[in-house]
Amino acid sequence: MTAATHSTLFPQVPDSADAVLEGLDPEQREVATALRGPVCVLAGAGTGKTRAITHRIAYGVRAGILQPSSVLAVTFTNRAAGEMRGRLRQLGAAGVQARTFHSAALRQLQYFWPKAIGGSLPRLVDRKIQLVADAAAACRIRLDRGELRDATAEIEWSKVTQTVPADYALAAAKAGREAPRDPAEIAQLYSAYEDLKRGRGVIDFEDVLLLTVAVLQDRHDVAEQVRAQYQHFVVDEYQDVSPLQQRLLELWLGDRDDLCVVGDASQTIYSFTGATPDHLLDFRGRHPGATVVKLVRDYRSTPQVVHLANGLLAQARGRAADHRLELVSQRPAGTEPVYTEYTDEPAEAEGAARRIRELIDSGVPPAEIAVLFRTNSQSETYEQALADAGVPYQLRGAERFFDRPEVRKAGSSLRAAARFGGNDSLLDDAVDLPSQVRAVLSGEGWTPQPPAGSGAVRERWESLAALVNLAQDFAAARAGATLSDLVTELDERAGAQHAPTVQGVTLASLHSAKGLEWDVVFLVGVAEGMMPITYAKTDEQIEEERRLLYVGVTRARERLHLSWALARSPGGRPSRRPSRFLKGLRPGSGTVGGRTAAGGPGGVERGSGRGGAAPAVPRRTQRTPARCRVCGRTLTDAGEMKLMRCEGCPSDMDEGVYERLREWRAIQAGRSGQPAFCVFTDKTLMAIAESVPDDERELARIPGVGARKLNRYGADVLAICAGQDGVGLDEDG
């Protein structure tokens, strides 16, 4: 056996059933050896639930108690199912079926359809949105792209909750759902959609479950054949099952009880899709003799992170909170969570980017760092800040801001208005740049007040609102700026962010971060109105927002940074407050319900505006403003501050130096496999070409040239400024 086979990539298969149990803690061992009857595993974040259930299956197989082909393990994502299959193979339990609910149902439906129904299974459509659009047209209901996505989501919710079109309005009202249109219209659209599918002979993703349920209910011979195949079931992430998935599971089981479910009610964050923790919480009621095992030993996070996570849940209310798990960290002590308050959102983004740059410079791999936010519309500010700091990043679970359809369409409308605005009646009453942008974007769906509820319409509005806010900031920083100037600015930003995806810091929404973990996590925008989100009104919705923050906190292994901004933009009124969820947890925030602050001493830092960390006391400090070196005006725009002059003031840039710097930068970027802006941004190159520094001290004064870049690129840049040819062209990099 070669050395490679002993590596973590090729772990040695346990040589016996007892060897499978080695290395499990007492509770995990309890799970692994409880092979008969109903079993409920309540597993907190980071407690090794996947390890416990895969070792349970493997132990049963290796001990001869379970036949591999008789076990069906189901979970919610293909990634999780693939990970489970891989672990089972490593434990010597190949042949066990580990699938998502949908893939398991589709496999059965394909096999039994000719026998139960006759003919071939109808074609499965990958995306139903075009069908919904056709149904809307048939009903003469006009929907924009955002409303179309939301209407599709309502149809999906209806189907997984087993709600028929005639019952939609009542069911939606009972569930407190914010329908994108009048509920009667959604019901009509839902009915037309179902008719259209039948007419075209196709089925959708939810139909796979519905039809499998129907076949198993109506054909007892088919149901018995499935039950003869699978006698033992394991369900992961059981808090996320929908009523339809639960019904399918019950039909698979029949009158048997060889079922093991694993979940954590405190991680229920997908109720908007129909998921409910009720099945997990009611498990013992349905199975009075069930074995219940609680996994609370947290192997992921430090005691400090776990302490904060426990503190969040200690304040929770409701049924899920009554079943919360008190985690106990198994890791050595680490650093306290850091709480940082900033004057505005750009300062918050720049502060996070600066800290991330420092972490990377100290040796933390970029892939082990994440920035997590509540909504995808927050990503643009962090994309820009990381780009300016020369930090590579990857966006998970969402399109880049400038790639979003609504942003691209809005950009086209603004570009057209800039060229032909004199003939556009929309702009007749627009007296300045912000009002012009608001007028143009009103035609794209922007309104002064956000739409009610969540979903695609809200996300679309948030994207357009981000452009409106950007226009306001741009106009404040550049007196007399025109619509053409703004379009140029947007093009520059889009150009920087269309760089190839690189392995770097992860930017992700809290929802898309579920199931992942990093060494360092930055939870940003932890302020009222964003966490909890503005449209969370009911007690149930507020508690789901708390659970979402809990999921974010428990993604961190070693270091956790939480931050918020007092105002949206520089100079704005500081009216925002830290999230209510942090009350009694962050130092100085008092107590909750008579309890002392659960956060312990904590690490506290207050960020100032754009530049650096201010002392904790006094709360705000005055910094010397950056001024234009040509006209003396105070600068607030980050790009202008790099140039140290107003965008409109005359430039004394050496064009030759600038072009040589751009050529050199392209070579460096190619060698490192990074986007060009990670070497130096265009604004930094312009600032260098304008000042043409003679030595390192002058070069270091230019914003965007930090100590790391000075050490790495300083000699080349100074050589180019001195007029030397061929700099960097024949080096190995």
Disulfide bonds with the S-S distance in Angstrom:
none
